[in-house]
Amino acid sequence: MPEKSEGWKTAVTVLQDAAPLAIPEGASAMTIQVEWEPGDPGTPPHRHSGPSFGYVVEGAVRFELEGEPERVVEAGGTFWEPGGDVIHYQDGNALADARTRFVVTMMCAPGKPMLELVGDQELAERAHLRAPRPTG
């Protein structure tokens, strides 16, 4: 019989704890890997039908959600978004000289796409909800 290990007691490190969550009824979960080349601005403004949880594997992600200031999440860091109506403005590579790779697990409402791009008219109508842009 194999020897019992006590390593499980200290093997876990909490990287992210998110609340409150609103998971759409009947949601499915998918995990994707995203790779951006140096300086790639990433996905245009969009939203997800349910919450999403990300982990930066290498590089640095420029991350911005509606109502929150833009921030850079470096390798080993995490991010999350609540999904629903909230616009996700940025998820691009914050580095001009290196590739960025991150993994995202998201909850998707039944019959909805993984992400929905937000049009220019809606962006203009909701501009007052976006945090002030960095200057300089």
Secondary structure, DSSP 8 states (H G I E B T S, - for coil): ------GGGTS--------S----TT-EEEEEEEEE-TT---S-SEE-SS-EEEEEEESEEEEEETTS--EEEETT-EEEE--TT--EEEEEE--SSS-EEEEEEEEE-TT--S-EE--HHHHHHTGGGS------
